[in-house]
Every structure is written in structure tokens, then in C-alpha cells.
Amino acid sequence: MRSYSGMVAMASLFGNDKARLWWKGRERQWEKLRSENKDDEWIWVHVSSLGEFEQGLPVIERLKEKYPHYKILLTFFSPSGYEPRKNFPLADIVAYMPSDTLNNARRLVRNFNIKAAFFVKYDFWFNYMKVLKKNNIPLYYISALLHPSHYFFKFYSSWFRKQLKNVSHYFVQNEETESLLKSIGIDDSTVTGDTRFDRVFEIARQSQSFPEIEKFIDGRHCIIAGSSWPSDEKFLIPYLNKLPDNYCLVIAPHDISASHINQITSQLDDYQLYTELDAEKKSKVLVINTIGILKKIYKYARFAYVGGGFMSSIHNTQEALVFDCPVVVGPKYRKFVEAVDLVESGGMFSVSDQQEFNAVFDRLINDEDYYNKASGICHDYVQLSIGATNKIMEYLESRL
């Protein structure tokens, strides 16, 4: 851990912005990481980044509602999570997690009267886990997800597996994770599903209207391409020639820098930018060149394409699925339980080349029964998936 911190420090000196934020954010961390009143009781929630924060948020909200006497300490590992959420109002302190050393773990536990700790998904920090256990502080994992290929299940990993027993209980996303934990002698787990479904479902329920986008769509069927990269757009843009007149396309790229927006629009003849939208003008394509609205506009989609699957992994598909929206993705989707389940059951479609892309889009557009079946599968899957937060809170009822 000290070597890692040293490498981050060096990277920050050579112009790496993320490394600079990571290092600078921890320089004076202990000024923030202390409780002024020793009688205060704390719940500590740790997340790696923004995605894990979204998974932890429904639990934080319910903890704050049900147990208002507890204060909330929220820590992040990554600047990409901390920077957008450093003023999160439900937490009494928001900070970076100090590096995982024994001294840091002991100091954090000394500084706060922690009654319970919650880590999200698979952010395993063994010194913190050990010190929490030694101080009889229960540690719970939210939306934990493990795969057979994970390093815990390699032949050399007996020491790592032993550390997992420092956790009081695992709330896991699927039965595979529960079975893997049982195979190494850990029975303290409950299959709850992914709490992020609760989060995106709540957002969908409260989603606002966008009258200017509704005017742009003007009764047409809308396809939304969310979090796209150039490797996705090279399939999307050629398909525009095949798009029927009663369809329009909304592209919300992951990177909204001027250079990437220009790269997209230079390939289009009939488009508008969201920030310059003239709803009276009828265009085929709307390019979203701002952030923060994608999850709210999926409700306008007949079906969606979610990008990232030709890079390292797909982006969030749940935000579209909660609107009963069939989703098309690239080939790299297996990190996400819902993607694997829905590709197998027919609510989500993975494509690897232009021919497969065209075939799936053609069928979703032209075959009404095919489309309705896929939409129904997504609807049923979401209904079965929501409720993870309730299951967690029921378990905690007699423990907090």
C-alpha cells in the first residue's frame, strides 16, 4: 500500500489529474477524519467510486431515516466518486479513505465510535477488515459480487480467503456469489440482489419531463444510445441510412468534450445539439452535449443502445431497463449480473459487428411481437430485482 501511494504521488507530479486529486485529497485527511463529540455514534459507509455510491445510496437513505441518531461517515477511494459527492447532504463527514495500513485503520477506529460499517460490492481492504473485527464492529458488504475467476478462488489465495471471515455478513447480488462463499466456508450471506435497481427505479418513478425533447421526438419512436464511445458510434451512425422515417435517434456520448462532439457531428447531415435545440426543426438525430440527464430521458426510448461494450465493459443498463426498455450492447457485458441474465433470456442483445448490429436493430424496429416480448422480459426482470434495500434493512432490524 505504501508503494502504491508512492506511485500515485509520482504520477501526480507528471500531470495525471486523477492521481493529483487522489494525492491532494489525502494530504490533510486526518483534519477531517475525527469526531468532535466522543458520545456520537457513527455508521461508516465506504464505496470505491460513483457507481458503488449509487449502490450504497438506497441503504444510506434508509439508515438515516430509520436510525437518525447515528451519524454517517462516508468515504471514497477514487476521486471520480469523491469529487461529485463531496457535499453529499445525508453524510455528516465525506472524505477519502486513508490508505489501507494497520496504523490508518487503528487511527480511524480510535477517532470514531463506529457501531457498524458497510462496504460496497468488492472493495476489500484487509487491514480495515481486521481492525473492525478486532474491535467487535460489525462489517457488512452491500451488493457483493464474486466470480469463479476472482483471485479469492485461486490456488495461491488461502490467506486472502481467510480475510473474508472478518466480515459479519454479505448481502450478495446472486446465488453464484453465495455458493462461492459457501465453498470456502463462509455461510453468513443473504441473496438480496443489486441495491442499484432500487436506486434507478426510484429515479424512474420521480423522473422529470423534458418538453423540448418531447417536441423533438414529436410522436416518432425514439432510440437512445447512451454512454457511447467512438467504437459504438461506428456502428450507430452507418445505421442511420436504414432508420425509418417514424424513428429518431438520441445520442448521449460518454465523453462530451468538444472534440468528441465534433467527431460525431462531422459524420451527420441531419442533427441538432441539445444545447442549441430548436424543437420546431425536424431533425433525425439529437446529440446530448451536456451531462446529468441521460438516466432521466431513457423513458422516451422504445429501445436503447448502451455503450462501452467494445471498450473494457458496458456502462449502466439498469437506467434503461427500469423503463421496460430492451437494450443492445457490445460483447463485453459479463461483469454485470443483469446483463448476463437478460442476454440469456432475450431482453438484452449483444452484438459484435455491423451485421449483428443491423440485424438486431432491424428486428426490434420491424417485428412488433419480438419487441413486445423483449420489453416484457425486461419489465418482469426489474420487478423481481427491486427490493434489495428492504431485505437488507429487515436483516439489520435486530442488529442496529
N, C-alpha and C positions, 0 to 999 in steps of 0.2 A: 504493500500500500504506500509506503514512503517512496519507493522507486516510481510508482505510478504518479504520485503527486509531484515529484521532481520533474518527470517528463512533461506533465501538464504545464508546470511553471516555465519550462524551456520553450514549449510550443507557444505559450502566451507572449514570449519575448520575440518570436519570429512571425507575429502578425496573425495568429489563429484567434479569431474573435471569440469563438466558443470557449477555447482554453483560457483566454483572458478573463472572460466573465466567471468561469469556474474558479479560477485562482483568486481574482479580486474579491469575489463573493465570500470567500472563506478567510480572507485576511483578518477581519475583525469580528469573526463569527461569535466568539465567546462573549462579546459585549451584549449580544442579543440573546444568546442561549443561556439565560438564567432566569429563575423565578424570583420575583421581588418579595413574594409572601410565601413563607415556608409552609403555611397552612393550606395553600391552594392544592387541589388535586387535579392531576393532568391526565389526559389521554393523548398519546403520541401516535400520529399517523405519518408514515413515511412512504413516499412514492418516488419512483425514478424520474419520470418526466411528465409531460402533459397528458399523454394517453392513460397512464396509470392514475393520474389525478382524477380523470373523468371516471375511472372505475371506483376510486375511493370516495368520490364526492357524495353519491347517494347515502353511503354509510355515515359520512361526516354529518350530513344534514339530519339524519335520523338520530344520531348520537346527541347532537346539540339540542334537538327538540325534546328527546326523552330524558336526557341527563344534563340539564342546563347548569348544574352545579360544577360539572367538570370543565376545566379549561382545555383548549385544543392547541397542541403543538404540532405544526405541520412542517415537515422537512422534505426537501427535494435533493436529488443527486445531480440533476442536469440543469444547466441554465435555461434550456428550451422549455422546461417546466416552471422553474422558479421565476424567471423574468415576467411572463404573462400573469402569474398568480401571486406575486409577492405582496399584494394588497388584499388578498382573499379575506372577506369580512367575517366569515364564520370562525376563522382561526385567531387565537389570541397572540400567537407568535408564528411567523412564517420565516423559515431560514433554510440555508443549505445544511445538509447532513455533514458533520465533520468526518474526515476520513476514518475508515474502519480500523482503528487501532485500539488496543486494550485501554490505553490511557484515556483516549477520547470517549470511549464507551462508558468507562467508570465515571468520568467527569460529568457526562450528560445525565447519568442516573443520579449522581450526587446533587446536581443543580435543580432537578425537578422531582416532585413527589408523584411519580408516574404510577397510575393504577392499572393501566392496560396499554399495550402497544399493538398497532396494526400496520403490517407491511403489505404491499400490494403486488400481486402477480408472482414474479420470481426475482425480486431484488433481495438476494441472500447476502447478508453481511454478518460473518460468523462471530466476530468479536462482540458486536452488539447483541447477537442472539445469546451468546454465552453469558454476558453480564446481566442481561434481563433475566435469564433463567436463574442465575446465582442469587439475584435479589428478589426472587419469587414474584416477578412481574409477568403476568400472562402475555404471551405474544401470539397474535392471530394473523394468519395470511388470508387476504381477500382475493377472490378470483384467481387462485393459484392454478398454474397450468404447467404440466410437465409432459415430456415426450420420451419414448424409449431411447432416443439418441442423446438425451441430455447427459451432461458429464456425471451426474449423480449415479448413473447406471453403468458406468464403465468399470472395467476390471480393476483399475487403479484407484477407485473412489471410495474406499471404505471409510477413510477419515471424513470425507465430505458428507457421506450418508449419516455418519454419527452426529454431525452438527444439526441435522434436520430434527433430531429428537429434542432439541431445545425449544421447539415451537409447541405451544399449548394446543392449538387446533388449526387445521387447514380447512378453509372454505374453498372448495375446488370447482373448476368450471365443468369438468366432465368425469365420467366413470373411469376413463383410461387413467387419469391422474390419480384417482382414488386407488385403483388397482396397483399402479406403480408404487405408491406409498406403502400399501399393504405388503407388497413383495419384498420390501426392505424393513418390515417390522413396525411400520407406523400405522396405527389404527385410528388415530384422532383426526378424522376428516369427515366432512359432510359435502355431498354434491349439491351445490346451490345454483350453478350456472354463473354467468358473467354479469356482474352488477352494472356494467356499462349499458346493457339493454334497458335497465331501469332508467338510467340517465337519459338516453336518447329517446326513450318512449315518453318521458316527461317533457322533454323539449318539443317533441312532435305534438303533444297534446296542447302545448301553450304557444305553438308557432304563430308568428305574426304574418300578416298578409303583405304582399308587395304589389300594389296596384299597377305600377309601371311595367313589372314583369308580366302580370296578367294581361295587360294591354298588348304587350309584345307577342305573347302566345296567341291571343285572340281566337280562342276556340280550337286551335290546332293541337295535335298530340305533340308532347314535348319529350325529347330525350335529353337527359342531363349527364354530361361527362364530368365527373368530379375528381379533383386532385390529380389531374392528368399531367404527364410528362411528355417530352418530345417522342419517346418510344411508344407512347399510347396514341399521340396525335397523328403519327404517320399512318395509322390505320383509320382513325376517325375522319380525317379531312378528305382522303380519297373517296370515302363512302358518301360524302355529301352529294355527289352526282347521282346517286341511287335513291336519295331521300325523297319520298313522295311529297306532293305539294301541301298535303294536310299535316305535315310534320315540320317541327323546327328543332334546332339543336342549341343547347346552352352549354358552353364550355367554361368550367371553373378550374383553371390550372393551379397546380400546387405552387408553382413559382410565378408570382405576379410582377416580377421585375420588368422594366420597360423593354429589355432585350428579348425576354421570352414572349411577352405580349406581341411585340413586333414580329417575332419569328412566326407566331400563329397567324396574325392578321395578314402578313405578306403572302400567305397561301390561300387567302379567302377573297372572294369577289363581293359577296353579299353578306355583310356583317355589321354589327354595331357593338360598341363598348358600353358596358354597364354605366360607367360614369358619364357617358355622353348620350344616354339612351333617349331617343325620340320615339315615344310609343306610337305616334301616328304613322311612322315609317315602317313598312312591312319588310323585314329582313329575314333571311333564313337562319342566321347564326347570331347568338348573343354571347359575347366574351366577357366573363366576370373578371374585372381587373381590380378588385378590392377583396379584402378578407373578411371573414366573420359571418357570411350569410349562407354558405353552401348548405349546412345542415338544416337550415330553415326553408330552403327552396326546393328540396327534394320532393316536397309534397306536390309540386307541379309536374313531376316526371311520370310518364307512362312506364318507362323503364330507364335504367341508369347504366352507365359505364363508370367503374371506379378504377382509377389509375394506380400505378406503382407495381403492377404485376409483371412488368418487363424490366423492372429495376430489382431491388432487393426483396420487396414484398408489397402486397396490396395495401392501400390505405383503408380507412374506416368504411365498411359496407353497412354497418348497423344503422347509420343515419339514413340510408335509403330504404333498408328493409322494413323499418317501422312504419313506412307508408305503403306497405304491401307491394313494394316495387321490385320486380325481377332485376337482377344485377348481372352484368357481364364484366369479367375480369381477365387479366393476363394469367400466365401459367404459374406464377409464384404466389400462391394463396394459402399454403398448407400451415402457416403459423397460426391461423385463426380457426377455431373450432367451428364457428357458424359457417365459414366459407367451405370447409371440408364437408360438413353435413349437407349444406344446400346444393353444392355441386353434385353430390351423390344422389340427392332426392329430386333435383330438377327445378329448384328455384333460383339457382345461380349457374352461370355458364362460363367456363374457362376456355379462352381461345389463345392460340399460339402463333397464328399467321393471318394474313389478309383474307385468305379463302375461308377459314373458320370464322373470322370476324364477320364477314359479309353474310355467311350462311345463318349465323345466329341472329343477327340484326334483321335479315330478310324474314325469318320465320316469326320473330316477335312482332314484326310490323304487319305481316300478311296473314298469319294464322291465328285467328281470334281464340280458338279453343286452346291452342298451345300457350298463348299469352295468359289466358284466364287461369289455366292450370298452374303455371309458374307463379302467378300472383297469389293464388290461393295457398300454395305451399309456403310462400314467404309469410303470409298472414298467420297461418297456423303455427309456424316455427316461432315467430315473435311472441305470440300469445303464450306458448309453452315456456318461453325463455324469460319473460319478465317475472319478477318476484324474488330474485336472489337476495335483495336487501331485507325483505321480510323474514326470510329463512335465517339470515344472519342475526337479525335483531331478536328473533324468538330464542335462538341459542344463547344469546347474551343476557336474556331476561333475568336469570338467576345468578349471573356472574358479575354484574356491574351494580 
